[in-house]
Amino acid sequence: MSDDGENERPKRRRNRSKSKDVNPWLAAAWSGSSGGGSAQQPPSQPTQPSKRGFPMLNMARILIGIVVLFVLMFVGGSFYTIDQGERGVILRTGKVVGTAQPGLGFKIPFLDKVVKISTQTQTYTWNKVNSYSADQQPADLKISVTFRVEPTKVAEIYSKFGSIPSAVQRIVSPIVNRDVKVVFGGYSAVRAIQERGKLNSDAREAVRQALEGEPLILQSLQIESIDFSREYIRSVEQRMQAEVEVQRLRQNAMREKVQAEITVTKAKAEADAVRARAQADADRIKLRGDAEASAINARGKALRDNPALIGLVQAEKWNGQLPQTMVPGGALPMLNLNSVLQKQQ
């Protein structure tokens, strides 16, 4: 009995180890197929698929995913779009092979690259450009420059400068610092302030001529501010105050001159009035004298022509009475009435 028990134990252990390898689903199917008979032992060999099939299936799925990703990248990398305010520079393995217009375009994936260059207007500002006027007055200029890229020269922009900021730094900045200073040096400090419009026009024309042939087109240039030294500003203020005082004195002198002219005009007018009145009086007296002289001459002529007229006048004015008193030795006035009457007849 002991020997049989000892022999049964290894068998049971082997059976247990075998039962562990058996798929329970297969065991259930095996037991169902045996019907109501005695239970039969399922086959000891496992019916699961081989473990070597799983790595092969996973590898196939990975390869399919890589292919799909590659196709998506290929298709997606074949298109590009350019906005209306841009132009594209097409690079093939780093070499410029053409330019792209606005819209949808195609390129070779992984070989071609499109770099976008803006052709819209852009403004750059130089806040402190040191310069000297014609009368050696130092000033700091604030200059703003507006320009755009020539659409047909975007490839030149990229091949020579790489980007617009680099082109501005290498082309526009030296020209602005050179030509604007030259133009400003032709103006005195006072003239630069008084003729700001002409100064801007001259500076813009100088920069425009300097940019001819370059891939950048100048749109406008504006000298926004001119900052002189404090000493010069103080001297300008003093000069302005002196000019204001001179203008005030000149206005006072002009006012006094005008007042004197008014006084002279009034005196002359009064003298002319007095002279006119005197002349009128003299003319009146002269006319009266001439009239009286004419009357006397007429009467004298009448007396010469009519000697008896005197007696007639005396007779007309005699009241018929003789004088009451007589001067001793005086003559008695007598009227010759007969001669007068005869003259009247």
C-alpha positions as CSV (number, residue, x, y, z in Angstrom):
1,M,0.0,0.0,0.0
2,S,2.8,2.3,0.8
3,D,4.4,1.6,-2.5
4,D,1.2,2.2,-4.4
5,G,0.6,5.4,-2.6
6,E,4.0,6.6,-3.4
7,N,3.5,5.8,-7.1
8,E,0.2,7.5,-7.3
9,R,1.5,10.8,-6.0
10,P,3.8,11.5,-9.0
11,K,1.0,10.6,-11.4
12,R,-1.3,13.0,-9.7
13,R,1.3,15.8,-9.9
14,R,1.8,15.1,-13.6
15,N,-1.9,15.2,-14.2
16,R,-2.3,18.5,-12.3
17,S,0.5,20.0,-14.3
18,K,-1.1,18.8,-17.5
19,S,-4.5,20.1,-16.5
20,K,-3.0,23.5,-16.0
21,D,-1.9,23.6,-19.6
22,V,-5.4,22.6,-20.9
23,N,-7.7,25.4,-22.0
24,P,-10.8,25.4,-19.8
25,W,-13.0,26.3,-22.8
26,L,-11.7,23.3,-24.7
27,A,-12.2,21.1,-21.6
28,A,-15.8,22.2,-21.4
29,A,-16.4,21.5,-25.1
30,W,-14.7,18.1,-24.7
31,S,-16.9,17.2,-21.8
32,G,-20.1,18.3,-23.6
33,S,-19.3,16.2,-26.6
34,S,-18.9,13.0,-24.5
35,G,-22.7,13.1,-23.7
36,G,-24.0,11.5,-20.6
37,G,-21.3,8.8,-20.5
38,S,-18.4,8.6,-18.3
39,A,-16.2,11.6,-18.2
40,Q,-13.3,11.4,-20.5
41,Q,-10.1,13.2,-20.0
42,P,-9.4,16.0,-22.5
43,P,-6.4,15.8,-24.6
44,S,-3.3,16.7,-22.6
45,Q,-1.9,18.9,-25.4
46,P,-3.0,22.5,-25.4
47,T,-5.0,23.7,-28.4
48,Q,-4.0,27.5,-28.1
49,P,-2.3,29.1,-31.1
50,S,1.4,29.3,-31.1
51,K,3.0,32.2,-29.4
52,R,5.1,33.0,-32.5
53,G,2.0,34.3,-34.4
54,F,1.5,37.4,-32.1
55,P,4.7,39.2,-32.9
56,M,4.2,38.7,-36.7
57,L,0.7,40.2,-36.4
58,N,1.9,43.2,-34.4
59,M,4.8,43.8,-36.9
60,A,2.3,43.9,-39.8
61,R,0.1,46.4,-38.1
62,I,3.1,48.6,-37.3
63,L,4.3,48.5,-40.9
64,I,0.8,49.4,-42.2
65,G,0.7,52.4,-39.8
66,I,4.1,53.6,-41.0
67,V,3.0,53.3,-44.6
68,V,-0.2,55.2,-43.9
69,L,1.7,57.9,-42.0
70,F,4.2,58.2,-44.8
71,V,1.4,58.6,-47.4
72,L,-0.3,61.3,-45.3
73,M,3.0,63.1,-44.9
74,F,3.6,62.8,-48.6
75,V,0.2,64.1,-49.6
76,G,0.1,66.9,-47.0
77,G,3.6,68.0,-47.9
78,S,2.8,68.4,-51.6
79,F,0.6,71.5,-51.1
80,Y,1.2,75.1,-50.0
81,T,-0.7,78.4,-50.0
82,I,0.4,81.9,-50.5
83,D,-1.6,84.9,-49.3
84,Q,-2.4,87.9,-51.5
85,G,0.1,90.2,-49.7
86,E,2.9,87.7,-50.0
87,R,5.2,86.0,-52.5
88,G,6.9,82.6,-52.1
89,V,10.5,81.6,-52.7
90,I,10.7,78.0,-53.7
91,L,13.9,76.2,-52.5
92,R,14.9,72.7,-53.7
93,T,17.5,71.2,-51.4
94,G,18.4,74.7,-50.3
95,K,18.7,76.2,-53.8
96,V,16.3,78.9,-55.1
97,V,14.5,77.4,-58.1
98,G,11.6,79.9,-58.5
99,T,8.9,82.1,-56.9
100,A,5.3,81.3,-56.0
101,Q,2.4,83.6,-56.7
102,P,-0.6,83.9,-54.3
103,G,-2.9,80.9,-54.2
104,L,-2.6,77.1,-53.9
105,G,0.6,75.5,-55.2
106,F,2.3,72.1,-55.4
107,K,5.9,71.1,-54.4
108,I,7.9,68.0,-54.1
109,P,7.7,66.6,-50.6
110,F,10.9,66.4,-48.6
111,L,12.8,68.2,-51.3
112,D,11.1,71.5,-51.9
113,K,10.5,74.2,-49.3
114,V,8.6,77.5,-49.7
115,V,9.7,80.6,-47.8
116,K,7.0,83.4,-47.7
117,I,8.1,87.0,-48.2
118,S,5.6,89.9,-47.4
119,T,5.1,92.4,-50.2
120,Q,2.9,94.7,-48.1
121,T,4.0,98.2,-46.9
122,Q,6.2,98.2,-43.8
123,T,7.4,101.1,-41.6
124,Y,10.7,101.2,-39.8
125,T,11.7,104.0,-37.4
126,W,15.1,105.4,-36.4
127,N,14.6,107.2,-33.1
128,K,17.9,109.0,-32.7
129,V,19.9,109.9,-35.7
130,N,22.7,112.4,-34.6
131,S,23.2,115.2,-37.1
132,Y,24.5,118.7,-37.5
133,S,22.8,121.7,-39.2
134,A,24.5,124.1,-41.5
135,D,25.2,126.5,-38.5
136,Q,26.8,123.6,-36.6
137,Q,23.9,123.0,-34.2
138,P,23.7,119.3,-33.0
139,A,20.3,117.7,-33.3
140,D,18.8,114.2,-32.8
141,L,16.4,113.3,-35.6
142,K,13.5,110.8,-35.4
143,I,13.0,109.4,-38.9
144,S,10.3,106.9,-40.1
145,V,10.6,105.2,-43.5
146,T,7.8,103.3,-45.2
147,F,8.6,100.9,-48.0
148,R,7.6,97.6,-49.7
149,V,9.3,94.8,-51.4
150,E,9.2,94.6,-55.2
151,P,7.2,91.5,-55.9
152,T,9.4,90.4,-58.8
153,K,12.5,90.6,-56.6
154,V,11.5,88.4,-53.6
155,A,14.1,85.8,-54.7
156,E,16.8,88.5,-54.6
157,I,15.7,89.5,-51.1
158,Y,16.0,85.9,-49.9
159,S,19.2,85.0,-51.8
160,K,21.1,88.2,-50.8
161,F,19.7,89.0,-47.3
162,G,17.6,86.1,-46.1
163,S,14.8,88.2,-44.7
164,I,13.3,91.7,-44.8
165,P,14.7,92.9,-41.5
166,S,18.2,91.9,-42.6
167,A,17.7,93.8,-45.9
168,V,16.6,96.9,-44.0
169,Q,19.6,96.7,-41.7
170,R,22.0,96.3,-44.7
171,I,20.4,98.6,-47.2
172,V,18.0,101.2,-45.8
173,S,19.7,101.9,-42.5
174,P,23.1,103.1,-44.0
175,I,21.3,105.2,-46.7
176,V,19.1,106.9,-44.1
177,N,22.0,107.6,-41.8
178,R,24.0,109.0,-44.7
179,D,21.7,110.9,-47.0
180,V,19.4,112.4,-44.4
181,K,22.3,113.8,-42.5
182,V,23.7,115.3,-45.7
183,V,20.3,116.9,-46.5
184,F,19.9,118.2,-43.0
185,G,23.4,119.6,-43.1
186,G,22.3,122.0,-45.9
187,Y,19.7,123.6,-43.6
188,S,20.3,126.0,-40.8
189,A,18.6,125.2,-37.5
190,V,16.1,128.0,-37.9
191,R,15.4,127.1,-41.6
192,A,15.0,123.4,-40.7
193,I,12.3,124.3,-38.3
194,Q,10.6,126.9,-40.5
195,E,10.8,124.8,-43.7
196,R,10.0,121.3,-42.4
197,G,8.0,120.4,-45.4
198,K,10.8,121.1,-47.8
199,L,13.3,119.3,-45.6
200,N,11.2,116.2,-45.7
201,S,10.8,116.4,-49.4
202,D,14.5,116.8,-50.0
203,A,15.4,113.9,-47.7
204,R,12.7,111.7,-49.3
205,E,14.1,112.4,-52.8
206,A,17.7,111.7,-51.7
207,V,16.8,108.3,-50.2
208,R,14.6,107.4,-53.2
209,Q,17.5,108.0,-55.6
210,A,19.8,106.0,-53.4
211,L,17.4,103.0,-53.4
212,E,17.0,102.8,-57.2
213,G,17.9,99.4,-58.4
214,E,17.4,97.8,-55.0
215,P,14.6,95.3,-54.2
216,L,12.9,97.7,-51.8
217,I,10.6,100.5,-53.1
218,L,10.4,103.7,-50.9
219,Q,6.8,104.8,-50.2
220,S,7.4,107.7,-47.8
221,L,10.0,109.3,-45.5
222,Q,9.1,111.6,-42.6
223,I,11.4,113.5,-40.2
224,E,9.0,113.3,-37.2
225,S,11.0,115.4,-34.7
226,I,14.1,117.5,-34.4
227,D,15.6,117.7,-30.9
228,F,18.2,120.4,-30.5
229,S,20.5,120.9,-27.5
230,R,19.1,122.8,-24.5
231,E,21.6,125.6,-25.0
232,Y,20.4,126.2,-28.5
233,I,16.8,126.1,-27.4
234,R,17.5,128.6,-24.7
235,S,19.3,130.9,-27.2
236,V,16.4,130.6,-29.6
237,E,14.0,131.6,-26.8
238,Q,16.1,134.6,-26.0
239,R,16.3,135.6,-29.6
240,M,12.6,135.2,-30.0
241,Q,12.0,137.4,-27.0
242,A,14.4,140.0,-28.5
243,E,12.6,139.8,-31.8
244,V,9.3,140.2,-30.1
245,E,10.6,143.3,-28.3
246,V,11.9,144.7,-31.5
247,Q,8.6,144.1,-33.1
248,R,6.8,145.8,-30.2
249,L,9.1,148.9,-30.5
250,R,8.7,148.9,-34.3
251,Q,4.9,148.8,-33.8
252,N,5.1,151.6,-31.3
253,A,7.2,153.7,-33.7
254,M,4.8,153.0,-36.5
255,R,1.9,154.0,-34.3
256,E,3.6,157.3,-33.3
257,K,4.5,157.9,-36.9
258,V,0.9,157.4,-37.9
259,Q,-0.3,159.6,-35.1
260,A,2.1,162.3,-36.2
261,E,0.9,162.0,-39.8
262,I,-2.6,162.2,-38.6
263,T,-1.7,165.4,-36.6
264,V,0.0,166.9,-39.6
265,T,-2.9,166.0,-41.8
266,K,-5.3,167.7,-39.4
267,A,-3.1,170.8,-39.1
268,K,-2.8,171.0,-42.9
269,A,-6.5,170.5,-43.3
270,E,-7.1,173.3,-40.8
271,A,-4.6,175.6,-42.5
272,D,-6.1,174.8,-45.8
273,A,-9.5,175.6,-44.3
274,V,-8.3,179.0,-42.9
275,R,-6.6,179.8,-46.2
276,A,-9.7,179.0,-48.0
277,R,-11.8,181.2,-45.8
278,A,-9.3,184.0,-46.1
279,Q,-9.2,183.6,-49.8
280,A,-13.0,183.7,-49.9
281,D,-13.1,186.8,-47.8
282,A,-10.4,188.5,-50.0
283,D,-12.3,187.5,-53.1
284,R,-15.5,188.9,-51.5
285,I,-13.9,192.2,-50.6
286,K,-12.3,192.4,-54.0
287,L,-15.6,191.8,-55.7
288,R,-17.3,194.4,-53.5
289,G,-14.5,196.9,-54.2
290,D,-14.6,196.2,-57.9
291,A,-18.4,196.7,-57.7
292,E,-18.1,200.0,-55.8
293,A,-15.4,201.2,-58.1
294,S,-17.5,200.4,-61.1
295,A,-20.4,202.2,-59.5
296,I,-18.2,205.3,-58.8
297,N,-16.9,205.2,-62.3
298,A,-20.4,205.0,-63.6
299,R,-21.5,207.9,-61.5
300,G,-18.5,210.0,-62.3
301,K,-19.1,209.3,-66.0
302,A,-22.8,210.2,-65.5
303,L,-21.8,213.5,-63.8
304,R,-19.4,214.3,-66.6
305,D,-22.0,213.7,-69.1
306,N,-24.7,215.6,-67.1
307,P,-23.3,218.5,-65.1
308,A,-26.7,219.7,-64.0
309,L,-27.3,216.3,-62.3
310,I,-25.7,217.6,-59.1
311,G,-28.2,220.5,-59.0
312,L,-31.1,218.2,-59.6
313,V,-30.0,216.0,-56.8
314,Q,-29.7,219.0,-54.5
315,A,-33.1,220.2,-55.5
316,E,-34.6,216.8,-54.9
317,K,-33.2,216.6,-51.5
318,W,-33.9,220.3,-50.5
319,N,-36.7,220.7,-48.1
320,G,-37.4,224.3,-49.1
321,Q,-36.0,225.9,-46.0
322,L,-32.9,228.0,-45.7
323,P,-30.3,227.5,-43.0
324,Q,-31.3,229.1,-39.7
325,T,-27.8,230.1,-38.9
326,M,-25.2,231.6,-41.1
327,V,-21.5,231.6,-40.6
328,P,-20.2,235.1,-40.8
329,G,-18.6,235.7,-44.1
330,G,-20.1,232.4,-45.4
331,A,-21.8,232.1,-48.8
332,L,-25.5,231.5,-49.0
333,P,-26.2,228.4,-50.9
334,M,-28.4,229.1,-53.9
335,L,-29.9,226.7,-56.3
336,N,-30.1,227.5,-60.0
337,L,-33.5,226.0,-60.5
338,N,-34.0,227.5,-63.9
339,S,-31.0,225.5,-65.3
340,V,-32.3,222.4,-63.6
341,L,-35.8,222.8,-65.0
342,Q,-34.4,223.5,-68.4
343,K,-32.3,220.4,-68.2
344,Q,-35.3,218.4,-67.3
345,Q,-37.3,219.9,-70.2
